[in-house]
Amino acid sequence: MLIDTYVGLKDDYKKYDLYCPTIVQESEEIMIHKKIDINKMEPFKKFTLERLK
């Protein structure tokens, strides 16, 4: 039998909110130096040079 009842959230539910990080790279991979081809890099256009100074 399927019960069609939903349980609402408590008013202060954010205090109990859990954060689960996403692992993008293993620690062993960080120790391996990867060569970067600077000719394949995209130009950085988010900020002007003056703003970065």
N, CA, C and O of each residue as an XYZ file, in Angstrom:
212
protein
N       0.847     -1.183      0.000
C       0.000      0.000      0.000
C       0.890      1.243      0.000
O       1.788      1.365      0.834
N       0.649      2.144     -0.912
C       1.417      3.378     -1.015
C       0.691      4.476     -0.245
O      -0.488      4.740     -0.480
N       1.406      5.106      0.670
C       0.812      6.194      1.452
C       1.147      7.497      0.758
O       2.313      7.758      0.462
N       0.163      8.305      0.499
C       0.320      9.556     -0.235
C       0.401     10.729      0.727
O      -0.341     11.702      0.589
N       1.292     10.642      1.693
C       1.415     11.703      2.685
C       2.831     12.266      2.630
O       3.798     11.512      2.526
N       2.950     13.569      2.699
C       4.247     14.230      2.683
C       4.524     14.818      4.054
O       3.615     15.275      4.747
N       5.777     14.798      4.428
C       6.187     15.378      5.707
C       6.819     16.722      5.406
O       7.719     16.801      4.570
N       6.380     17.763      6.055
C       6.918     19.105      5.839
C       8.239     19.301      6.563
O       8.633     18.478      7.390
N       8.916     20.391      6.250
C      10.179     20.718      6.891
C       9.935     21.510      8.172
O       8.958     22.250      8.286
N      10.838     21.341      9.129
C      10.765     22.128     10.353
C      11.109     23.573     10.023
O      11.780     23.832      9.024
N      10.669     24.506     10.833
C      10.944     25.916     10.581
C      12.448     26.214     10.527
O      12.896     27.020      9.711
N      13.214     25.566     11.392
C      14.654     25.831     11.434
C      15.458     24.719     10.762
O      16.522     24.334     11.249
N      14.949     24.205      9.646
C      15.570     23.070      8.977
C      16.982     23.384      8.487
O      17.797     22.469      8.367
N      17.296     24.648      8.200
C      18.613     25.000      7.669
C      19.728     24.736      8.676
O      20.876     24.535      8.281
N      19.410     24.732      9.970
C      20.417     24.441     10.987
C      20.896     22.996     10.864
O      22.012     22.674     11.274
N      20.073     22.142     10.312
C      20.394     20.722     10.213
C      20.800     20.309      8.805
O      21.002     19.127      8.530
N      20.917     21.291      7.917
C      21.278     21.006      6.536
C      22.703     20.458      6.491
O      23.605     21.036      7.097
N      22.914     19.357      5.783
C      24.225     18.739      5.692
C      24.884     19.113      4.381
O      24.230     19.242      3.345
N      26.182     19.283      4.450
C      26.962     19.604      3.258
C      27.766     18.377      2.867
O      28.502     17.829      3.687
N      27.632     17.947      1.642
C      28.388     16.801      1.140
C      29.299     17.299      0.024
O      28.832     17.579     -1.080
N      30.600     17.411      0.307
C      31.511     17.922     -0.735
C      31.645     16.934     -1.886
O      31.518     15.723     -1.706
N      31.898     17.465     -3.045
C      32.120     16.652     -4.225
C      33.620     16.582     -4.470
O      34.274     17.617     -4.595
N      34.165     15.391     -4.539
C      35.594     15.225     -4.780
C      35.825     15.288     -6.280
O      35.358     14.436     -7.036
N      36.553     16.313     -6.693
C      36.816     16.516     -8.111
C      38.120     15.836     -8.510
O      38.272     15.364     -9.636
N      39.062     15.795     -7.559
C      40.371     15.264     -7.862
C      40.901     14.542     -6.628
O      40.832     15.077     -5.521
N      41.418     13.360     -6.803
C      41.987     12.602     -5.690
C      43.305     13.229     -5.270
O      43.976     13.860     -6.087
N      43.689     13.065     -4.005
C      44.918     13.675     -3.499
C      46.153     13.169     -4.243
O      47.116     13.916     -4.412
N      46.140     11.919     -4.685
C      47.273     11.382     -5.431
C      47.447     12.104     -6.770
O      48.568     12.270     -7.249
N      46.341     12.527     -7.363
C      46.407     13.222     -8.647
C      47.011     14.608     -8.497
O      47.623     15.122     -9.433
N      46.847     15.212     -7.339
C      47.383     16.547     -7.102
C      48.906     16.496     -7.071
O      49.563     17.460     -7.463
N      49.470     15.389     -6.612
C      50.917     15.258     -6.498
C      51.591     15.088     -7.860
O      52.794     15.319     -7.987
N      50.833     14.690     -8.867
C      51.375     14.527    -10.209
C      51.280     15.872    -10.927
O      50.194     16.433    -11.072
N      52.416     16.376    -11.369
C      52.429     17.666    -12.065
C      51.988     17.468    -13.513
O      52.586     16.697    -14.263
N      50.967     18.159    -13.871
C      50.479     18.076    -15.242
C      51.045     19.248    -16.032
O      51.057     20.382    -15.553
N      51.504     18.973    -17.221
C      52.035     20.042    -18.058
C      50.873     20.793    -18.706
O      49.925     20.188    -19.209
N      50.964     22.092    -18.684
C      49.931     22.948    -19.266
C      50.484     23.569    -20.545
O      51.548     24.187    -20.546
N      49.755     23.395    -21.604
C      50.145     24.018    -22.867
C      49.543     25.423    -22.888
O      48.335     25.579    -23.063
N      50.375     26.434    -22.711
C      49.856     27.805    -22.630
C      49.275     28.284    -23.956
O      48.508     29.246    -23.989
N      49.634     27.627    -25.030
C      49.088     28.008    -26.335
C      47.627     27.593    -26.488
O      46.912     28.124    -27.337
N      47.186     26.639    -25.661
C      45.805     26.174    -25.727
C      44.903     26.854    -24.704
O      43.705     26.576    -24.650
N      45.463     27.733    -23.902
C      44.675     28.395    -22.852
C      43.800     29.498    -23.441
O      44.204     30.217    -24.355
N      42.603     29.610    -22.897
C      41.691     30.671    -23.311
C      42.102     31.977    -22.631
O      42.575     31.944    -21.495
N      41.935     33.121    -23.290
C      42.266     34.390    -22.636
C      41.299     34.675    -21.489
O      40.117     34.336    -21.554
N      41.824     35.303    -20.442
C      41.016     35.670    -19.283
C      40.368     37.013    -19.554
O      41.062     38.022    -19.683
N      39.049     37.040    -19.641
C      38.341     38.267    -20.014
C      37.363     38.741    -18.949
O      36.612     39.691    -19.168
N      37.373     38.074    -17.791
C      36.388     38.416    -16.772
C      36.629     39.813    -16.190
O      35.679     40.553    -15.934
N      37.915     40.175    -15.981
C      38.250     41.485    -15.444
C      39.286     42.147    -16.353
O      40.064     41.472    -17.028
N      39.279     43.456    -16.356
C      40.298     44.173    -17.118
C      41.601     44.150    -16.331
O      41.612     43.875    -15.131
N      42.707     44.445    -17.030
C      44.007     44.490    -16.374
C      44.015     45.558    -15.296
O      44.593     45.354    -14.228
N      43.387     46.687    -15.556
C      43.336     47.780    -14.556
C      42.608     47.327    -13.283
O      43.033     47.650    -12.173
N      41.549     46.604    -13.444
C      40.805     46.145    -12.259
C      41.615     45.116    -11.448
O      41.517     45.067    -10.222
N      42.397     44.312    -12.136
C      43.218     43.326    -11.442
C      44.378     43.981    -10.683
O      44.857     43.427     -9.693
N      44.826     45.137    -11.130
C      45.916     45.826    -10.429
C      45.377     46.401     -9.150
O      46.119     47.027     -8.394
